[in-house]
């Protein structure tokens, strides 16, 4: 090869080996480059005759091998090696020299040359050199690749989210990563040099030792799930991935164990599995029929209850994927309104709005309710249908409605016998308690049968009268306990051990008596029968109480009639036998006053005149008590202020003053209410003096009459409404008693208290009052 020495690469390829040949002989370096490239077309040879300039090329870091002569003017090959090593500690360096000796070879090897080759005659030496270069570069590249691989592996392990423990062939820990220390709680320094013993529970140690044995025997991998013990003693469940790394001779290089904490994941998975199991069981055992369909209206799932409700053959699994529209058409004939059943489904699907409690009636008499809800599925929209059998509920509702009607009928009954008859009829017609009887209590006789059903009489004949200690009926009545007995023959208190009745319901009717229902079938009654029976019993008791109140009211009315007759007779006596003599006495007194000139005598006659006036007042009040106390009232709206002032004008009040603070209406009997105000006004003038001021107004739920007189002593306020009680010598003691009777007759209440001005104040409460003043006639 001719031409000056080249400082630049002679060709490149993707797999090239870049060589720098340094020799002070320019012809030799060119020749060497030519032969080297001829020997190996992957060689790319750069040449230099100046070692200093060659060093600049080395700094580029793009060389795979340096070939250098030993003796050169500027520096020796070993000196160049030293300078090269300062720049690149790994690039192969081959000393190719014509000056060979054992001393140079020893020095070269000691200095760290990669290879040593002595120049010879002929061209074979270039083949040897090429081979030496290939070997040196391949070894260096292999070493670098391994180091890079180890670095990558190390970085992967360090950054891996999996805990990693590296073992040697004796299963001694040589390295751990951060994830391993985080999971186990041990630092790297606490584990390295030891074994897996500290992190494995005692009961797992034999299992882990077997895994270790299998790994060494098989030289492969092993996956396992087992617990570890952290440094603080906590148990954690981990999944382990173990791998033995071997060389080409199947010798163990290292062993890796990577693991992850799956405690929470496993707990969550188990929780989901349990929840799914519960939901699946719940779905299958729901007392309601459920059908879910996808957006194409194909069945996704259904439960057994749906099949029961629609009396379908097969099982829910058989209809998965079926056409729901066709399914609806198939079952529609079961309903009273087949077209309505199908069209309503189509409407709900189109509207996709939740709908609840569509009532559906079936041809067999059953009643269903349907609910619809659109649902979101992972792959689109769907539809959820729920069907409820509400037949029993509808029956209960009809029974309750019938019981309410029975309650109204019972409250109109005029006698105990009528109440009992209605109760027995309702038990049969409403509650299906066909065989029943009602016994009412009579003090001298016990529980006497008053009403019984035809079915009861067919079974036992005429019901017996139960006396103290007789049978279950008396026990229930005496203890006030409800009994539902499945077989009365097994009860020690059974009245007739040979009775055809087997099961009974016993319901006490308070102090009024007892209700009994029976059946010839053991265990014929359930809880619902008992509850509905109790409701009927409550209504029977209320009706009997109403009858009792009515009877007492009628007796009271008869007594009042007799009293009124006696009072009328008394009034006649008072009017005729007392007034006439009093009138004569007053006339005689008046004549005596005209002819009497003695001053002392006239004073005595004046006292007699006062006594006559008091007797006249007493007679008037007695007549009022006897004749004006009506047993019935005629309440009407009365305008408050005009009525009060009109009542005031009916009383001789002298110089007394009236103040009415409020207006409005009150509802009461006009005649008696006028008597009430007049008596209160007379009382105020009699006890407060001729210049007393009387104030009338409304208060909470009523009205008041107050004065500014001396008032009523506190210890006498409870007695002022008693007949004949008076705090004044001139009072009759009947005025406030009459007021109290009027208040009672209206259902109001009255109390005496102290007025704001220190006098007496009478408050009447419980009054139907309205302060707007409308709807009341002027008085």
C-alpha atoms as one frame of an Amber mdcrd trajectory, in Angstrom:
protein
   0.000   0.000   0.000   1.430   3.403  -0.958   0.672   6.887   0.243   1.131
   8.749   3.492   0.069   7.201   6.813  -3.690   7.527   7.482  -5.007   9.248
  10.577  -8.631   8.248   9.804 -10.618   5.020   9.744 -10.425   2.902   6.634
 -14.105   1.914   6.184 -16.805   1.121   8.786 -19.577  -1.437   9.181 -22.218
  -2.116  11.822 -20.148  -4.959  13.279 -16.770  -3.334  12.768 -13.859  -3.614
  15.117 -12.154  -0.241  15.349  -8.377  -0.555  15.624  -5.673   2.067  16.150
  -2.166   0.988  15.026   0.661   3.167  16.358   4.164   2.705  14.845   6.864
   5.177  13.866   7.274   3.341  10.520   4.625   4.737   8.210   5.054   2.075
   5.529   4.711  -0.687   8.098   1.495   0.672   9.558  -0.044   0.966   6.092
   1.006  -2.531   5.217  -0.338  -3.876   8.494  -3.665  -2.110   7.931  -3.973
  -3.628   4.476  -3.349  -7.151   5.714  -5.599  -6.795   8.734  -8.562  -5.601
   6.696  -7.888  -8.399   4.232  -7.969 -10.921   7.093 -11.215  -9.583   8.561
 -13.598  -7.317   6.697 -15.076  -6.121  10.011 -11.783  -4.455  10.895 -11.627
  -0.700  10.617  -7.993   0.362  11.053  -6.734   3.814  11.922  -2.971   4.437
  11.902  -0.675   6.915  13.543   3.077   7.412  13.545   2.927   9.910  16.404
   1.955   8.540  19.852   0.915  11.964  21.178  -1.494  12.459  18.322  -2.699
   8.892  18.778  -3.721   9.752  22.339  -6.180  12.316  21.005  -7.862   9.540
  19.031  -8.106   7.381  22.137  -9.946  10.095  24.032 -12.847   9.871  21.560
 -13.784   6.581  23.221 -14.545   4.963  19.833 -11.713   2.416  19.720 -12.007
  -1.313  20.256  -8.268  -2.113  20.272  -4.845  -0.378  20.261  -1.840  -2.022
  18.558   1.493  -0.386  19.318   5.178  -0.810  18.561   7.551  -0.902  21.528
  10.391   1.376  20.444   9.325   4.759  19.106  11.183   8.096  19.208   8.623
  10.076  21.173   7.734   7.415  23.743   7.902   3.676  24.168   4.957   1.370
  23.739   4.779   0.778  27.502   4.722   4.524  28.114   1.922   4.810  25.574
   0.099   2.003  27.408   0.333   3.947  30.620  -1.044   7.069  28.953  -3.820
   5.034  27.311  -4.822   3.468  30.607  -5.216   6.922  32.088  -7.874   7.574
  29.459  -9.481   4.143  29.050  -8.889   1.352  31.515 -10.597  -1.363  29.477
  -9.605  -0.929  25.796  -7.403  -3.921  24.704  -3.751  -3.002  24.140  -1.514
  -5.326  22.062   2.215  -4.733  22.011   3.375  -5.614  18.437   7.102  -5.015
  18.415  10.169  -5.984  16.461  12.346  -5.835  19.565  11.523  -8.882  21.509
  13.003 -10.242  24.640  11.918 -11.993  27.784  12.562  -8.813  29.707  10.287
  -6.732  27.468   7.609  -9.406  27.502   7.740  -9.542  31.301   7.590  -5.779
  31.596   4.704  -5.645  29.109   2.670  -8.204  30.992   3.393  -6.504  34.288
   2.308  -3.189  32.794  -1.061  -4.717  31.868  -0.899  -5.217  28.098  -3.657
  -7.391  26.737  -1.327  -9.371  24.489   2.274  -9.387  23.340   3.331 -10.275
  19.779   6.779 -10.079  18.189   7.156  -8.962  14.588   8.438 -11.625  12.226
   9.216 -12.058   8.589   6.454 -12.932   6.145   2.705 -12.262   6.094   1.566
 -15.031   8.429   2.229 -12.749  11.344  -0.704 -10.572  10.251  -3.086 -13.497
  10.489  -1.814 -14.137  14.014  -2.219 -10.452  14.868  -5.738 -10.407  13.457
  -6.651 -13.432  15.551  -5.154 -11.869  18.678  -7.154  -8.667  18.046 -10.405
 -10.577  17.536  -9.920 -12.531  20.760  -8.997  -9.470  22.796 -11.936  -7.425
  21.529 -14.422 -10.275  21.961 -13.318 -10.851  25.546 -13.517  -7.172  26.364
 -16.930  -6.804  24.745 -18.220  -9.892  26.548 -16.945  -8.567  29.843 -18.492
  -5.159  29.199 -21.818  -6.703  28.121 -21.880  -8.809  31.246 -21.113  -5.799
  33.403 -23.815  -3.776  31.655 -26.245  -6.626  32.054 -25.401  -6.866  35.720
 -25.878  -3.133  36.114 -29.257  -3.270  34.383 -30.269  -6.222  36.490 -29.131
  -4.445  39.607 -31.095  -1.318  38.690 -34.143  -3.442  37.840 -33.960  -5.212
  41.180 -33.429  -1.995  43.110 -36.348  -0.250  41.399 -38.669  -3.260  41.298
 -41.904  -2.953  43.311 -41.413  -6.605  44.187 -39.327  -7.495  47.158 -36.156
  -9.212  45.944 -33.724 -11.393  47.881 -30.582 -12.688  46.145 -28.971 -15.881
  47.460 -25.768 -17.691  46.631 -25.676 -21.415  45.919 -25.804 -22.141  49.684
 -28.952 -20.031  50.074 -27.062 -17.396  52.002 -28.534 -13.940  51.413 -26.144
 -11.712  49.480 -28.440  -8.802  48.641 -31.954  -7.359  49.174 -33.751  -4.401
  47.652 -35.743  -1.570  49.241 -39.088  -3.288  48.598 -37.876  -6.351  50.510
 -36.874  -4.282  53.522 -40.178  -2.414  53.403 -42.230  -5.613  53.377 -40.171
  -7.549  55.939 -39.253  -4.625  58.186 -35.593  -5.776  58.212 -32.749  -3.620
  56.915 -30.434  -5.029  54.242 -27.598  -5.266  56.756 -29.790  -7.382  59.073
 -30.473  -9.981  56.384 -27.319 -10.143  54.251 -25.077 -13.010  55.333 -27.979
 -14.901  56.910 -30.776 -17.161  55.660 -34.524 -16.900  55.243 -35.134 -18.260
  58.781 -35.981 -14.915  60.487 -38.787 -14.095  58.044 -40.445 -17.524  57.823
 -42.950 -18.667  60.509 -42.026 -21.858  62.328 -44.880 -23.844  60.807 -43.751
 -22.805  57.289 -40.033 -23.589  57.677 -40.297 -27.228  56.543 -42.296 -26.160
  53.491 -39.741 -23.469  52.543 -36.859 -25.937  53.045 -38.562 -28.294  50.583
 -38.852 -25.457  48.070 -35.127 -24.777  48.535 -34.332 -28.434  47.852 -36.454
 -28.546  44.710 -34.893 -25.372  43.368 -31.367 -26.760  43.745 -32.369 -30.142
  42.330 -34.313 -28.880  39.344 -32.266 -25.742  38.627 -35.546 -24.051  37.665
 -38.236 -21.849  39.131 -40.901 -22.237  41.768 -43.912 -20.149  42.689 -45.537
 -20.381  46.112 -47.845 -18.497  48.464 -46.953 -18.513  52.112 -46.797 -16.235
  55.119 -43.797 -14.322  56.424 -43.116 -12.832  59.842 -42.031  -9.191  59.797
 -39.481  -7.790  62.176 -42.245  -6.546  64.512 -43.942  -9.971  64.511 -46.772
  -9.212  62.102 -47.925 -11.983  59.775 -48.113 -11.048  56.082 -49.224 -13.264
  53.208 -46.836 -13.136  50.222 -46.635 -14.596  46.747 -43.104 -15.814  45.934
 -41.408 -16.174  42.529 -38.139 -18.117  42.873 -35.578 -18.687  40.112 -32.166
 -20.391  40.011 -29.694 -18.751  37.563 -27.066 -21.138  36.142 -24.210 -20.877
  33.653 -23.710 -23.014  30.560 -22.169 -25.705  32.759 -25.333 -25.769  34.928
 -23.444 -24.322  37.840 -25.446 -22.068  40.130 -24.556 -18.422  39.586 -27.212
 -16.926  41.847 -30.724 -17.519  43.171 -33.445 -14.860  43.104 -36.592 -14.792
  45.234 -39.040 -12.045  44.346 -42.160 -11.591  46.439 -45.148  -9.287  46.907
 -47.427  -8.647  49.864 -50.894  -9.948  48.936 -52.396  -9.792  52.433 -54.823
  -6.978  51.619 -55.491  -8.340  48.146 -56.223 -11.812  49.475 -58.471 -10.374
  52.211 -60.273  -8.266  49.618 -60.617 -11.252  47.300 -61.983 -13.388  50.109
 -64.347 -10.594  51.086 -65.562 -10.350  47.505 -65.928 -14.111  47.309 -67.951
 -14.108  50.525 -70.037 -11.159  49.341 -70.657 -12.845  45.991 -71.627 -16.055
  47.744 -74.012 -14.170  50.042 -75.472 -12.150  47.171 -75.850 -15.256  45.055
 -77.635 -17.075  47.879 -79.745 -13.999  48.610 -80.676 -13.664  44.937 -81.733
 -17.284  44.743 -83.718 -17.188  48.001 -85.396 -13.792  47.581 -89.163 -13.908
  48.170 -89.559 -11.756  45.047 -89.147 -12.658  41.394 -86.217 -10.924  39.650
 -85.374 -10.699  35.938 -82.474  -8.731  34.448 -82.067  -8.113  30.734 -79.476
  -6.334  28.590 -79.967  -3.479  26.130 -81.030  -5.973  23.417 -83.675  -7.276
  25.799 -82.038 -10.645  26.225 -82.229 -12.387  29.604 -79.089 -11.947  31.707
 -80.342 -13.709  34.818 -83.484 -14.700  36.658 -84.166 -16.408  39.962 -86.234
 -19.382  41.068 -88.935 -17.225  42.634 -89.743 -15.698  39.224 -90.274 -19.202
  37.858 -92.551 -19.999  40.811 -94.641 -16.850  40.315 -95.161 -17.512  36.604
 -95.348 -21.297  37.032 -92.628 -21.796  34.429 -91.020 -25.151  33.622 -87.261
 -25.663  33.819 -84.768 -23.512  35.693 -83.456 -19.922  35.447 -80.335 -21.133
  33.641 -82.517 -22.335  30.761 -83.683 -18.808  29.870 -80.346 -16.965  29.929
 -79.953 -15.344  26.502 -83.650 -15.734  25.675 -85.711 -12.949  24.091 -87.487
 -11.067  26.902 -90.156  -9.688  24.567 -91.103 -13.217  23.538 -91.014 -14.278
  27.186 -93.480 -11.494  28.085 -95.815 -12.570  25.281 -95.696 -16.174  26.501
 -96.738 -15.341  30.076 -99.182 -12.506  29.239-102.144 -14.916  28.926-101.889
 -15.532  32.680-103.109 -11.971  33.328-106.572 -10.474  33.286-105.278  -7.804
  30.863-102.672  -9.524  28.607-102.288  -6.588  26.199-101.874  -4.131  29.061
 -99.193  -6.321  30.623 -97.091  -6.329  27.421 -97.679  -2.711  26.374 -96.741
  -1.418  29.822 -93.411  -3.281  29.572 -92.697  -1.672  26.181 -93.567   1.781
  27.542 -91.264   1.437  30.559 -88.368   0.192  28.402 -88.792   3.111  25.993
 -89.049   5.731  28.740 -86.278   4.240  30.908 -87.780   5.888  33.971 -88.089
   3.997  37.273 -91.644   2.841  37.945 -93.006   1.234  41.085 -95.931  -0.878
  42.080 -97.768  -1.582  38.850-100.603  -3.763  40.047-101.262  -6.861  37.936
-104.220  -9.188  38.370-103.933 -12.822  37.288-106.683 -15.049  35.969-106.256
 -17.420  38.925-107.131 -14.638  41.405-103.617 -13.810  42.487-102.284 -10.238
  42.488 -98.743  -9.185  41.572 -96.944  -5.873  41.767 -94.193  -5.055  39.303
 -91.318  -2.611  39.696 -88.981  -1.486  36.925 -85.593   0.189  37.055 -83.088
   0.891  34.244 -79.591  -0.296  35.136 -76.096   0.468  33.901 -74.114  -2.610
  32.907 -70.370  -2.800  32.138 -71.184  -3.309  28.447 -74.136  -0.957  28.179
 -77.593  -0.341  29.523 -80.049  -2.890  30.845 -83.372  -3.393  32.569 -84.289
  -4.816  35.965 -87.762  -6.204  36.672 -89.026  -7.200  40.120 -92.316  -9.016
  40.723 -93.999  -9.288  44.134 -96.870 -11.597  45.065 -99.193  -9.246  46.967
-102.211 -11.565  47.084-102.002 -12.017  50.855-101.478  -8.298  51.356-104.523
  -7.484  49.274-106.560  -9.962  51.319-105.313  -8.310  54.519-106.179  -4.871
  53.162-109.695  -6.017  52.285-110.053  -7.550  55.729-108.885  -4.348  57.405
-111.295  -2.275  55.324-114.081  -4.656  56.296-113.023  -4.422  59.959-113.227
  -0.618  59.751-116.734  -0.913  58.366-117.565  -3.378  61.129-116.222  -0.924
  63.713-118.600   1.763  62.441-121.490  -0.704  62.521-120.598  -1.807  66.050
-120.641   1.786  67.329-124.251   2.144  66.183-125.423  -0.934  68.117-128.075
  -0.160  70.686-127.526  -3.119  73.011-124.906  -5.581  74.197-126.712  -8.382
  72.388-126.577  -6.465  69.104-122.836  -5.823  69.580-122.209  -9.534  70.161
-124.256 -10.517  67.110-122.380  -8.094  64.850-119.038  -9.329  66.242-119.819
 -13.005  65.540-121.002 -12.221  62.002-117.822 -10.181  61.295-115.612 -12.986
  62.611-117.084 -15.350  60.031-117.510 -12.989  57.072-114.359 -10.879  57.466
-111.833 -13.043  59.306-112.953 -16.508  58.135-113.359 -17.516  61.796-116.490
 -19.483  61.006-117.065 -21.144  64.401-117.152 -18.425  67.046-119.104 -17.239
  70.056-119.214 -14.229  72.353-119.864 -14.640  76.075-120.682 -11.552  78.161
-119.967 -11.408  81.873-122.797 -11.229  84.364-121.866 -10.940  88.010-124.238
 -13.588  89.293-123.952 -15.980  86.362-120.419 -15.802  84.884-119.633 -15.788
  81.148-123.017 -16.168  79.493-123.259 -16.996  75.751-124.959 -14.102  73.990
-124.183 -14.770  70.310-122.741 -17.733  68.376-122.309 -18.660  64.716-124.141
 -21.461  62.929-120.844 -23.333  62.465-120.131 -23.165  66.204-123.558 -24.527
  67.070-123.157 -27.344  64.539-119.886 -28.374  66.203-120.724 -28.065  69.914
-124.431 -27.337  70.109-125.483 -24.481  72.385-122.362 -22.857  73.878-122.061
 -23.367  77.658-121.949 -20.736  80.371-118.503 -20.547  81.920-118.218 -19.892
  85.657-115.199 -19.282  87.835-112.470 -21.776  86.885-114.349 -23.287  83.935
-112.079 -24.079  80.994-109.614 -22.119  78.949-112.215 -19.411  78.338-112.402
 -18.442  82.009-108.587 -18.516  82.293-108.263 -16.147  79.358-110.992 -13.829
  80.719-109.637 -13.791  84.284-105.995 -13.274  83.279-106.726 -10.919  80.381
-104.468 -13.051  78.166-104.861 -13.914  74.483-104.431 -17.612  73.683-103.937
 -19.368  70.354-104.025 -23.103  71.070-103.104 -25.664  68.402-104.813 -28.568
  70.178-107.149 -27.857  73.094-107.255 -31.538  74.055-103.682 -31.200  75.258
-104.517 -28.205  77.501-105.179 -29.134  81.164-107.970 -26.538  81.369-109.972
 -27.890  78.420-113.695 -27.608  79.244-114.747 -30.750  77.400-111.965 -33.307
  76.716-114.202 -34.983  74.087-114.891 -31.766  72.186-114.742 -31.952  68.374
-112.960 -28.592  68.509-109.197 -29.029  68.197-107.707 -25.532  67.850-109.011
 -22.319  69.416-108.365 -18.580  69.686-109.351 -16.992  73.020-109.685 -13.201
  73.169-110.696 -11.448  76.431-113.093  -8.516  76.047-111.893  -6.635  79.095
-114.429  -6.666  81.936-117.263  -7.214  79.482-116.690 -10.813  78.477-114.880
 -13.165  76.145-114.591 -14.047  72.430-113.771 -17.604  71.317-113.175 -19.014
  67.816-112.600 -22.699  67.107-111.821 -25.195  64.365-111.989 -29.006  64.161
-108.497 -28.926  62.583-105.411 -28.838  64.859-103.163 -25.789  64.334-105.755
 -24.068  62.142-104.888 -20.506  63.193-101.778 -18.444  62.455-100.438 -15.171
  63.830-102.397 -13.108  61.333-105.665 -14.682  62.503-104.768 -13.738  66.079
-103.834 -10.150  65.201-106.980  -9.545  63.171-109.024 -11.214  65.903-107.504
  -8.837  68.444-108.476  -5.853  66.254-112.056  -7.126  66.124-112.008  -7.662
  69.906-110.838  -4.078  70.489-113.724  -2.748  68.407-116.201  -4.991  70.254
-114.936  -3.661  73.603-115.312  -0.049  72.386-118.826  -0.756  71.223-119.729
  -2.366  74.569-118.306   0.669  76.365-120.410   2.908  74.125-123.514   0.891
  74.936-122.691   1.163  78.645-122.205   4.934  78.351-125.466   5.272  76.479
-127.276   3.249  79.125-125.822   5.407  81.884-126.681   8.537  79.892-130.246
   7.393  79.462-130.466   6.627  83.162-129.034  10.057  83.890-131.587  11.658
  81.605-134.402   9.775  83.356-133.003  10.881  86.731-132.775  14.470  85.515
-136.343  14.288  84.337-137.438  13.108  87.777-135.330  15.826  89.421-136.791
  18.479  87.151-140.271  17.346  88.080-139.436  17.629  91.751-137.832  21.030
  91.180-140.858  22.226  89.295-143.018  21.135  92.203-140.618  22.901  94.572
-140.758  26.033  92.431-144.514  26.041  92.643-144.332  25.786  96.417-141.782
  28.599  96.588-143.699  30.774  94.209-147.081  30.300  95.901-146.440  29.452
  99.529-143.507  31.791 100.169-144.118  34.738  97.917-147.680  35.367  99.004
-146.902  35.591 102.747-143.844  37.702 101.942-145.941  40.076  99.869-148.428
  40.400 102.760-145.568  41.041 105.202-144.100  43.705 102.924-147.540  45.396
 102.617-148.143  45.344 106.355-144.616  46.714 106.911-145.246  49.546 104.524
-148.466  50.496 106.419-146.668  50.282 109.729-143.940  52.592 108.449-146.599
  55.165 107.540-148.174  55.253 110.987-145.045  54.809 113.076-143.554  58.037
 114.354-141.167  56.598 116.910-137.668  56.943 115.519-136.317  53.852 117.211
-139.275  51.835 116.059-138.803  53.059 112.493-135.146  51.896 112.639-136.367
  48.444 113.624-138.885  48.420 110.813-136.132  49.390 108.335-134.199  46.295
 109.438-137.316  44.232 108.777-137.568  45.739 105.289-133.959  44.652 104.593
-134.790  41.162 105.744-137.759  41.128 103.363-135.487  42.155 100.463-133.023
  39.394 101.312-135.861  36.871 101.457-137.086  38.078  98.043-133.592  37.641
  96.584-133.359  34.129  98.038-136.727  33.228  96.562-135.649  34.605  93.167
-132.419  32.610  93.213-134.237  29.465  94.300-136.673  29.874  91.438-133.763
  30.357  89.067-132.152  27.125  90.302-135.426  25.258  90.071-136.748  26.459
  86.717-133.921  27.919  84.605-131.383  25.007  84.720-132.092  23.442  81.338
-130.715  19.983  80.657-129.849  20.866  77.064-128.103  23.884  75.620-128.620
  25.805  72.387-125.140  27.195  71.632-124.987  30.038  69.115-122.282  32.540
  68.125-122.636  35.663  70.283-120.891  38.948  69.663-118.933  39.588  72.790
-118.938  43.365  73.570-122.618  44.195  72.779-123.777  41.121  74.692-121.711
  42.059  77.769-123.043  45.643  77.786-126.651  44.445  77.365-126.207  42.131
  80.360-124.770  45.034  82.376-127.882  47.098  81.720-130.048  44.329  83.189
-128.411  44.754  86.623-128.923  47.574  89.138-125.263  48.668  89.201-125.705
  52.167  90.577-122.537  54.249  90.101-120.364  51.261  89.133-118.444  51.462
  85.821-117.984  48.831  83.067-114.941  48.515  80.820-114.960  45.962  77.939
-111.442  45.410  76.629-112.076  43.105  73.661-114.532  42.278  70.935-115.103
  39.065  69.044-117.435  36.099  69.290-118.043  33.347  71.772-120.282  30.337
  71.284-122.748  29.554  74.071-126.361  29.336  75.165-127.592  32.936  75.029
-130.054  32.712  77.936-127.693  31.006  80.342-124.708  33.130  79.303-126.738
  36.287  80.089-127.503  34.822  83.544-123.769  34.178  84.027-122.721  37.773
  83.298-125.594  39.290  85.340-124.686  37.201  88.401-120.986  38.120  88.088
-121.888  41.792  87.773-124.202  41.628  90.859-121.426  39.893  92.777-118.952
  42.654  91.856-121.330  45.441  92.933-122.357  43.667  96.154-118.769  42.996
  97.231-116.905  45.863  95.565-119.094  48.772  96.543-121.248  51.259  94.578
-118.286  52.901  92.770-116.526  49.663  91.716-115.079  49.370  88.191-115.759
  46.061  86.423-113.498  45.041  83.554-114.409  42.313  81.033-112.060  40.908
  78.392-110.728  37.817  76.693-107.902  35.660  77.948-106.260  32.449  76.741
-109.034  30.137  75.490-111.782  32.105  77.241-112.761  35.366  78.965-112.687
  37.008  82.409-114.718  39.361  84.630-112.661  41.392  87.149-113.232  44.283
  89.541-111.110  46.631  91.628-112.906  45.942  94.906-111.642  44.118  97.998
-111.246  40.785  96.196-111.665  37.252  97.548-109.316  36.049 100.294-107.026
  33.356  98.945-108.146  30.744 101.464-111.810  31.261 100.455-111.428  31.122
  96.643-112.174  27.392  96.465-115.447  27.828  98.404-117.068  30.809  96.688
-118.889  28.552  94.165-120.572  26.479  96.882-124.316  26.894  97.464-125.107
  29.274 100.336-121.509  30.527 100.663-121.093  34.296 100.674-118.501  36.752
 101.989-121.149  39.519 102.202-123.962  39.891 104.754-126.284  40.931 101.940
-125.369  38.050  99.599-127.578  35.002  99.097-124.739  32.519  98.506-126.402
  31.282  95.279-125.161  33.759  92.644-121.690  32.249  92.063-123.029  28.718
  92.498-125.396  29.421  89.595-122.460  30.784  87.565-120.519  27.566  88.250
-123.486  25.432  87.087-123.729  27.412  83.835-120.000  26.988  83.237-120.214
  23.231  83.869-123.186  22.897  81.545-121.117  24.410  78.729-118.156  22.126
  79.454-116.021  25.105  80.531-113.985  25.711  83.661-113.984  28.658  86.097
-111.548  29.774  88.766-111.392  32.704  91.185-108.124  34.604  91.436-106.773
  38.074  92.163-107.267  40.813  89.584-104.573  43.107  88.258-106.141  45.968
  90.238-106.278  43.942  93.459-109.943  42.975  93.308-111.618  39.703  92.371
-111.077  38.122  88.965-113.099  35.208  87.570-111.550  33.397  84.589-113.647
  31.111  82.364-111.570  28.827  80.089-112.273  26.136  77.499-114.556  28.517
  75.604-115.078  28.273  71.851-113.989  31.843  71.173-113.143  33.754  67.993
-111.812  37.287  68.171-112.488  38.288  64.581-116.036  39.377  65.464-117.456
  37.911  62.200-120.547  35.721  61.884-121.989  36.931  65.244-125.337  38.749
  65.447-125.539  42.036  67.331-127.342  41.841  70.667
